[in-house]
Amino acid sequence: MTRKQTMILASAAVIAATGVGTGAAIAVTSSPGGPPTAASASPAASSSPGYSWYRSVMSGRDGGPMMGGSSMSGGSSYGWMMSEAGYRWMTGSTASPGWMAGGSLPGMMMGGGTDSGKVMGSLWANAPGPRVSAAQAAVLGRQVPAGAQISRAGNSITFTTATVRLTIVASPAGGPDETFRAAGLTNPRIIVPAGARVTIQLVNADPDTAHGLVVTAEGAAGSSMPMMTARPAFAGSALWFLGNPTQAGMHTGTLSFTATAAGSYQYLCPVPGHAQEGMAGAFTIR
C-alpha cells in the first residue's frame, strides 16, 4: 500500500471516529509552522476509540516515516503524527486544526503542492459520513428556510424565530467560485434573534478543495489565516472542513450553537486563504 493510500485510510478513520464534520470535542495547541507541542496531550485523547483506530491504521500500514523514519522540514519527525498531539492537530476542536492555524502540513502529505485546502480535500475525499447528490445540493442551495424573510435586493436572510435552520453550499455549481450560497443568494447577510438556537447544514460542492464554516468575529475574513486571529464566537459554531466530493456524493455536515450575544459577526471558510478570496458573509444577532 502506498503512503498516500495510508494517509487516506488514516484520515477516514479520524473523521469517522471523531466527527470532524460536526466538530470534534478535543482541544489542540500548536506552534505556527510546526507540529503540536507535548503540552497538548491529554488522557481524554488516549482513551478515545478514535485515537486507538487512528494509531492502528497508521502503524499497521507503514512502519517507516509514520513511525519517525523520515523528517519534516525543520527536522521534526513524522512520528509526532502517531501521538495524541498529532491526532488532535490534524482534526481540530474548539481550537482549529494546526494546519489551519499557521502550522505546516508534513512534506509527505503536501507532495508537490502548496495549497493545504486542496491537500486536505483530497485526503478526506473518501471519508465516511453523510453525503448528498449534486442535484440535491443544487436544490438545497436555492431552498428558502422555514420562518425566514428573504431580501434579494438587500442580499439578506432574516429570522425572527427561536429556532433557526438553514443550508449553506460552499462553492456551488454555476456560481462564483470560493463563495457560499444560501436561499439562492451569494454570501448573504444572515440575521437571527438573540437567544436563537441556530443549526446550519454545510455542503461542500467544490470538486477539488476542502471547505468549512465558522461563525467568528467581524473582520476576521481579512486575514489569510482567520483562525490565527479569531476563534469561533460560540460553542459549536465551527465545522472545520469537509473533503472533496466523489462519485458517492458531496460531503455534508452540521454545526449547531446558541446565538447568546447580540452583535455583528461573520461566517467564513476557515481554510487558509479562502475567506480572503470571497468565502465570507455577515452574521448579525439582534
N, C-alpha and C positions, 0 to 999 in steps of 0.2 A: 504494500500500500504506500502511495506517495505521501510526502509530508503535507501537501495541500489537502489531500483527502483526509489525513489525520486531523488537521485543524477544522475541517468542515464537520467531521463527526464530533469533535470536542465541542465545537460551537453549538451544534444541535443539542448535545447533552446539556449544556449550560442553560440554553433558552427553555428547554423542556422542563428542567427541574427547578429553575428559579423564577421563571416567568418574566423574562426581560421585557416582553411586550407590555406587561402590566405593572412593571416596576418592582424589581427585587428588593427585599427588605434587609439588605446588608449594607453597612456603611463602608466607605472607602477613603483612604488618604493616599496621595501620591505626589511626587515632585514633578513639576513641568519638565518634559523632555526625558524622563527616565522611568524606571519601574517603580512599583509601590514600595513603601518602606515597611520594615518589620513591625512598626507601630500599628499598622492596620490589621494585624492578625487578631482573631477573636475566637473564643470557644464555640460561639454560635455557628461559625462557618465550618469548623472541623467536624461538627456533629450533624451537619445538614446532609440529607440524601443527595442533593445536587452536587455538593463538593466531592462526595465519595465517587459519584458517577463520573464527574469531570476527571478526577485523578485516575480512575481505572481505564478510561478511554485514552487519556494522554499517555500513560505509562505502558499500556498494553499494546499500543500501535507503533511506538517509536522510542527506542531506548537510547537514542543519541542526543541530538540537540534539545529535545524536550526535557531531558534529564540533566542538562548542563554541559553537553558535549561541545557546543559552539557558543559564540559570543554575540551579543547585541552590540550596536555601535556604542562606544563609551566603555566597553569592557565588561558589562554586566552579563551574567549567564542567562541563557534561555531557561535555566532551571527554575527561575522565580515563577514561571507560568504554572508550575506544578504546585505552588504554595497556596495557602489560604489567601494571602495578599494578592497573588496573581489572579486567582479566581474572582475576587471582588473587583479588581482593577479592570478586568475585561467586561464585567456585566453591569456595574454601577448600582446605585441605590438612591438614598436621599442625597448623597453626593453623586456627581456624574461619573461615568466610566473614565478611567485615567486617560485613555486615548482621545477622549472628547474634551478634556480639560487641560490640554497642553502637553500631555505625555506622548512619547513616540511609540508607535507600534514596532515590534521587532522586525528587523530586516527580512527575516524568513517569511513573514506574513505580507509585507509590503511588496516583495518581489521587485519589479522594475517600476512600480507606480509610486505616486506621492500623495494621492487623494485618499485619506483614511475612510471617507464615506463610501467610496467605490470598493475599497478592500473589505470593509465590514459588510457591505451589502451583498457581496459575492459569498463571503464565508457563511453568512447566516441565511442564504437563499433557500437552502433545503431544510431549515429548522422546522420542527413541528409547531403546530399552533393553528388557530382559526385563519381561514382564507376566504376570499370572495372572488368571483369571476370578474373579468374586465367589464362585462355587461352590467353586473351588479354594482361595480364601483361607479360606473357612469350614472346609474340611477341614484345611488347614494349621494353623489356629488351635487345632484340637482334637487334632492329632496328637501322640502321645507319642513323644519322641525315643528312638532306639535307645540302650540302655545307661543309661537314666535311671530313677530311682526317683521316683515322684510321691506327694506327700503333700497330699491335698486339705484335710485338717484343718489342716496347717501351711502351706498355700499355698506349697509349695516344690518345686523340681525339683533332684534331686541326681545328679551324675555321679561315677563312680569310674574312668572310662576315660581313657586318654591322649588320645583324640580325642573332641571334643565337637561335636555338630551339632544345632542346633535352629532352629525357625522362630518368629518373633515377629510378630504382626499389630498394627499401630497403628490405634487407633480402630476396633475390629472391629464389624461389623454385629450388632445385637442385644445389644451390651454397653455398659457405661458409656462415654460419650464421653471423649476425652482420657485413655485408658488403653492399656495393652498387654495382649495375650492370647498365652499360650503353653501348650500342652498342656491347653487348656481352662480355664486359671487366669488370673485378672486380676492383673497386676503381681506375678507370683510371685517369691520369692527363688530365685535361681539359684546353685547350689553346684557348684564344679568343683575338681579336684585341682590343686595347684601343678605347673606344667610342662605342663599340658594344652594342646593346640592347639585353639582354640575358633573355630568357624565359625557365624555367626548370619545367617540369611536374614531380612530385614525386608520386610514387605509394607505399603504404605500403603493402608488401606481407607477413609480419611476422604474424603468426597466433595468437600470444599472447603478443605482445608488441607494444606500440606506438613508432613511429619514425618520425623524421622531417629532415629538411635540412637547413643549414645556410652557407653562404659564409662569412668567417671571417678571422682573422689574421693568418698568417703562424705560426705553432707551438701550436695553441690553443688546438689541439687534445690531447696533453699530459696531460691535466687537466681532472679530473673526472667530473668536472662541468665547461665546457669551457665557458659558459656564465657568469661565475663569473669573468673571466679574459679577455674576448674578446667579443665585440659586433658585430653585422652584419657589414660588411665592407662597404655596400652600402645601400641606402634607398631601401627597397623592397627585400633585399637579404635573407629573412628568411621566412620559412614556419615551424612554431614551432613544430607541431605534428599532426599526423593523427592516428585515432583509429584503433583497430583490425579489420580485415576482418570478414564478416559474410556471411551467405548464399546469401545475397543481392549483395555481391561482395567486392572488395578491395577498400578502400578509396584512392582517388587521389586528388591532389591539385596542384596549380601552383604558382611559385614565379617569379617576373619579376623585373629587375633592369638594370641600365646602368653602364657598366664597365668603370667608369670615370678615374681611376688612374692606370697606369701601375705598375706592381709589382707581387710579389709572395704571394698567399693567400692559404686558404684551404676551402674545403667544408666538412661539417661534420654533424653528427646527434647530436643535442644539448641535447637530453635526457641524464640525468646524467649517466655516465659510458660507454655509447655506443661508443663514439669516441675512448676511450682508448681500447675498445675491437675490434676495427678494422673498424668502420664506419667513414672513413675519406679518402680524396684524395686531391691531389694538384690541385690548380686552378690558372692559370697563365694568366696575362693580359700583352700583349706586342704589 
